Amino acid sequence: MKRKFLIPASLALAASAALLGACKATDTAGNPGAGASRTAGKTATTGTTEVHADGVRRVGPAELKEMVDEGRAVVYDTRAKATYDYEHIKGALSMPHEEVDKRAGEFPRDKTLVFYCT
């Protein structure tokens, strides 16, 4: 039983770490920062979903709305709580990036987890 829990939890943590790394590598407009690669040709676009060189799937606004409306995704705002309180995506849950590791047990196992920071 312990093993069945650890594998999905480990995968969720790895995915959230990759997404948070992507958030930290961009500025508030989503532009690559000093820590992000600026190499051309690193992004392949399929519809509204982008898969970047880091292997992390990006979800566009239309696809995200569809996923949330159908109950297939949960959205987490990883910005500071005060920023979340000021403005956030409708239905998003607040989980500041420094709390993700401690609160990983809260992630649903049957939905796509979507993290955003800007």
GROMACS elastic network, one bead per residue, 0.5 to 0.9 nm:
[ bonds ]
;  ai    aj funct       b0    kb
    1     4     6  0.52075   500
    1     5     6  0.66118   500
    1     6     6  0.88700   500
    2     5     6  0.53675   500
    2     6     6  0.62784   500
    2     7     6  0.89551   500
    3     6     6  0.51202   500
    3     7     6  0.63478   500
    4     7     6  0.59081   500
    4     8     6  0.71746   500
    4     9     6  0.89823   500
    5     8     6  0.58937   500
    5     9     6  0.62000   500
    5    10     6  0.85663   500
    6     9     6  0.50759   500
    6    10     6  0.58119   500
    6    11     6  0.84715   500
    7    10     6  0.51145   500
    7    11     6  0.62063   500
    7    12     6  0.86371   500
    8    11     6  0.50521   500
    8    12     6  0.60870   500
    8    13     6  0.85820   500
    8   109     6  0.73660   500
    9    12     6  0.50730   500
    9    13     6  0.61695   500
    9    14     6  0.85970   500
    9   104     6  0.70286   500
    9   105     6  0.71893   500
    9   107     6  0.83881   500
    9   109     6  0.84787   500
   10    13     6  0.51331   500
   10    14     6  0.61397   500
   10    15     6  0.85969   500
   11    14     6  0.50758   500
   11    15     6  0.61256   500
   11    16     6  0.85370   500
   12    15     6  0.51554   500
   12    16     6  0.60807   500
   12    17     6  0.85219   500
   12   104     6  0.74711   500
   12   107     6  0.78081   500
   12   109     6  0.85826   500
   12   113     6  0.82172   500
   13    16     6  0.50822   500
   13    17     6  0.60095   500
   13    18     6  0.85785   500
   13   100     6  0.79689   500
   13   101     6  0.68597   500
   13   104     6  0.67279   500
   14    17     6  0.51189   500
   14    18     6  0.62698   500
   14    19     6  0.87010   500
   15    18     6  0.51756   500
   15    19     6  0.62458   500
   15    20     6  0.85982   500
   15    56     6  0.75858   500
   15   113     6  0.87714   500
   16    19     6  0.50445   500
   16    20     6  0.59946   500
   16    21     6  0.84026   500
   16   100     6  0.76146   500
   16   101     6  0.87296   500
   16   113     6  0.82696   500
   16   114     6  0.85786   500
   16   115     6  0.72545   500
   17    20     6  0.51172   500
   17    21     6  0.60312   500
   17    22     6  0.85855   500
   17   100     6  0.84963   500
   17   101     6  0.86775   500
   18    21     6  0.50513   500
   18    22     6  0.62942   500
   18    23     6  0.87518   500
   18    54     6  0.78948   500
   18    55     6  0.88191   500
   18    56     6  0.69607   500
   19    22     6  0.50095   500
   19    23     6  0.62841   500
   19    24     6  0.87561   500
   19    56     6  0.69732   500
   19    57     6  0.89401   500
   19   114     6  0.85856   500
   19   115     6  0.66690   500
   19   116     6  0.78898   500
   20    24     6  0.62188   500
   20    25     6  0.85681   500
   20    78     6  0.79263   500
   20    97     6  0.69340   500
   20   115     6  0.75283   500
   20   116     6  0.79192   500
   20   117     6  0.77939   500
   21    24     6  0.51629   500
   21    25     6  0.62263   500
   22    25     6  0.50840   500
   22    26     6  0.67125   500
   22    36     6  0.77414   500
   22    54     6  0.87825   500
   22    56     6  0.87238   500
   23    26     6  0.55661   500
   23    27     6  0.79236   500
   23    28     6  0.89674   500
   23    30     6  0.80560   500
   23    78     6  0.89174   500
   23   115     6  0.88307   500
   23   116     6  0.70497   500
   23   117     6  0.57633   500
   23   118     6  0.76286   500
   24    27     6  0.75168   500
   24    33     6  0.82496   500
   24    35     6  0.79952   500
   24    36     6  0.87596   500
   24   117     6  0.81849   500
   25    30     6  0.87075   500
   25    31     6  0.83990   500
   25    32     6  0.60722   500
   25    33     6  0.52725   500
   25    34     6  0.69587   500
   25    35     6  0.50986   500
   25    36     6  0.50445   500
   25    37     6  0.87138   500
   26    29     6  0.75162   500
   26    30     6  0.51225   500
   26    31     6  0.51642   500
   26    34     6  0.81915   500
   26    35     6  0.79300   500
   26    36     6  0.69673   500
   26   118     6  0.89040   500
   27    30     6  0.52515   500
   27    31     6  0.54466   500
   27    32     6  0.66057   500
   27    33     6  0.60645   500
   27   118     6  0.80700   500
   28    31     6  0.74106   500
   28   117     6  0.81481   500
   28   118     6  0.54680   500
   29    32     6  0.89668   500
   29   118     6  0.72467   500
   30    33     6  0.86753   500
   30   118     6  0.72026   500
   31    36     6  0.89269   500
   32    35     6  0.75062   500
   32    36     6  0.52109   500
   32    37     6  0.70019   500
   32    38     6  0.67899   500
   33    36     6  0.53606   500
   33    37     6  0.81370   500
   33    38     6  0.86389   500
   34    37     6  0.79866   500
   37    40     6  0.87885   500
   37    42     6  0.85203   500
   38    42     6  0.83548   500
   39    42     6  0.62801   500
   40    43     6  0.78046   500
   41    44     6  0.74589   500
   42    51     6  0.88467   500
   42    52     6  0.61603   500
   42    53     6  0.55072   500
   43    50     6  0.67513   500
   43    51     6  0.62192   500
   43    53     6  0.65216   500
   44    49     6  0.88003   500
   44    50     6  0.59325   500
   44    51     6  0.57905   500
   44    52     6  0.66287   500
   44    53     6  0.86047   500
   45    48     6  0.71413   500
   45    49     6  0.61586   500
   45    51     6  0.66861   500
   45    52     6  0.86945   500
   46    49     6  0.54425   500
   46    50     6  0.61602   500
   46    51     6  0.81347   500
   47    50     6  0.78638   500
   47    60     6  0.87717   500
   47    63     6  0.89667   500
   48    58     6  0.83761   500
   48    59     6  0.64750   500
   48    61     6  0.77400   500
   48    62     6  0.71447   500
   48    63     6  0.63901   500
   49    57     6  0.69092   500
   49    58     6  0.54991   500
   49    60     6  0.58285   500
   49    63     6  0.75168   500
   50    56     6  0.84618   500
   50    57     6  0.58768   500
   50    59     6  0.66125   500
   50    60     6  0.78697   500
   51    54     6  0.79926   500
   51    55     6  0.61211   500
   51    56     6  0.59696   500
   51    58     6  0.59490   500
   51    59     6  0.88965   500
   52    55     6  0.55052   500
   52    56     6  0.60257   500
   52    57     6  0.67672   500
   52    58     6  0.75968   500
   53    56     6  0.76481   500
   54    57     6  0.87535   500
   58   114     6  0.88181   500
   59    62     6  0.83012   500
   59    63     6  0.62353   500
   59    64     6  0.60494   500
   59   114     6  0.80610   500
   60    63     6  0.54888   500
   60    64     6  0.60443   500
   60    65     6  0.86529   500
   61    64     6  0.50866   500
   61    65     6  0.61196   500
   61    66     6  0.86412   500
   62    65     6  0.52470   500
   62    66     6  0.63272   500
   62    67     6  0.87169   500
   63    66     6  0.51025   500
   63    67     6  0.61279   500
   63    68     6  0.86241   500
   64    67     6  0.50550   500
   64    68     6  0.60930   500
   64    69     6  0.84105   500
   64    73     6  0.77439   500
   64    75     6  0.86997   500
   64   114     6  0.83942   500
   65    68     6  0.52125   500
   65    69     6  0.59240   500
   65    70     6  0.84795   500
   66    69     6  0.51117   500
   66    70     6  0.61105   500
   66    71     6  0.85563   500
   66    72     6  0.85129   500
   67    70     6  0.52473   500
   67    71     6  0.61784   500
   67    72     6  0.50341   500
   67    73     6  0.54469   500
   67    74     6  0.85258   500
   67   112     6  0.84227   500
   68    72     6  0.58618   500
   68    73     6  0.51236   500
   68    74     6  0.66748   500
   68    75     6  0.79575   500
   68    91     6  0.83901   500
   69    72     6  0.77269   500
   69    73     6  0.84957   500
   70    73     6  0.79747   500
   71    74     6  0.77435   500
   71   111     6  0.77604   500
   72   110     6  0.79009   500
   72   111     6  0.51692   500
   72   112     6  0.61852   500
   72   113     6  0.89663   500
   73   110     6  0.86501   500
   73   113     6  0.58125   500
   73   114     6  0.68855   500
   74    91     6  0.83042   500
   74    92     6  0.72016   500
   74    93     6  0.79661   500
   74   107     6  0.86313   500
   74   108     6  0.80377   500
   74   111     6  0.65633   500
   74   112     6  0.63152   500
   74   113     6  0.52524   500
   74   114     6  0.60800   500
   74   115     6  0.85606   500
   75    89     6  0.81955   500
   75    91     6  0.72287   500
   75    93     6  0.62088   500
   75    94     6  0.87602   500
   75   112     6  0.85363   500
   75   113     6  0.62152   500
   75   115     6  0.58749   500
   75   116     6  0.76705   500
   76    91     6  0.89382   500
   76    92     6  0.53335   500
   76    94     6  0.57891   500
   76    95     6  0.60537   500
   76    96     6  0.85962   500
   76   113     6  0.75150   500
   76   114     6  0.60547   500
   76   116     6  0.63960   500
   76   117     6  0.86521   500
   77    80     6  0.84572   500
   77    81     6  0.87690   500
   77    84     6  0.68517   500
   77    88     6  0.71992   500
   77    89     6  0.79434   500
   77    92     6  0.61562   500
   77    93     6  0.59469   500
   77    95     6  0.58356   500
   77    96     6  0.68779   500
   77    97     6  0.84286   500
   77   114     6  0.86011   500
   77   115     6  0.59723   500
   77   116     6  0.52300   500
   77   117     6  0.59332   500
   77   118     6  0.82676   500
   78    81     6  0.83333   500
   78    84     6  0.83052   500
   78    93     6  0.87013   500
   78    94     6  0.64124   500
   78    95     6  0.50363   500
   78    98     6  0.82560   500
   78    99     6  0.86487   500
   78   100     6  0.81918   500
   78   115     6  0.65852   500
   78   116     6  0.59783   500
   78   117     6  0.51501   500
   78   118     6  0.85154   500
   79    82     6  0.82515   500
   79    83     6  0.63462   500
   79    84     6  0.64210   500
   79    94     6  0.76420   500
   79    95     6  0.73467   500
   79    96     6  0.50664   500
   79    97     6  0.65743   500
   79   116     6  0.78563   500
   79   117     6  0.52839   500
   79   118     6  0.74183   500
   80    83     6  0.53494   500
   80    84     6  0.63692   500
   80    85     6  0.87476   500
   80    94     6  0.82202   500
   80    95     6  0.80821   500
   80    96     6  0.53099   500
   80    97     6  0.78896   500
   81    85     6  0.60532   500
   81    86     6  0.86120   500
   81    94     6  0.65597   500
   81    95     6  0.76869   500
   81    96     6  0.65252   500
   82    85     6  0.50363   500
   82    86     6  0.62954   500
   82    87     6  0.88534   500
   83    86     6  0.51036   500
   83    87     6  0.63798   500
   83    88     6  0.78982   500
   84    87     6  0.52959   500
   84    88     6  0.53488   500
   84    89     6  0.87869   500
   84    92     6  0.89873   500
   84    93     6  0.86496   500
   84    94     6  0.64620   500
   84    96     6  0.89064   500
   85    88     6  0.71921   500
   85    94     6  0.85777   500
   87    90     6  0.89181   500
   88    91     6  0.82387   500
   88    92     6  0.67181   500
   88    93     6  0.87127   500
   88    94     6  0.87502   500
   89    92     6  0.54069   500
   89    93     6  0.87337   500
   90    93     6  0.89246   500
   95    98     6  0.81506   500
   95    99     6  0.62890   500
   95   100     6  0.64445   500
   95   103     6  0.82019   500
   95   115     6  0.89787   500
   96    99     6  0.55306   500
   96   100     6  0.68515   500
   96   117     6  0.88502   500
   97   100     6  0.54350   500
   97   101     6  0.83424   500
   97   117     6  0.84777   500
   98   101     6  0.73137   500
   98   102     6  0.82797   500
   99   102     6  0.53843   500
   99   103     6  0.60853   500
   99   104     6  0.84745   500
  100   103     6  0.52421   500
  100   104     6  0.58203   500
  101   104     6  0.54014   500
  101   105     6  0.86807   500
  102   105     6  0.77889   500
  103   106     6  0.56684   500
  103   107     6  0.77621   500
  104   107     6  0.56891   500
  105   108     6  0.81754   500
  107   111     6  0.86490   500
  107   113     6  0.76685   500
  108   111     6  0.60190   500
  108   112     6  0.83061   500
  108   113     6  0.79666   500
  109   112     6  0.81026   500
  109   113     6  0.88661   500
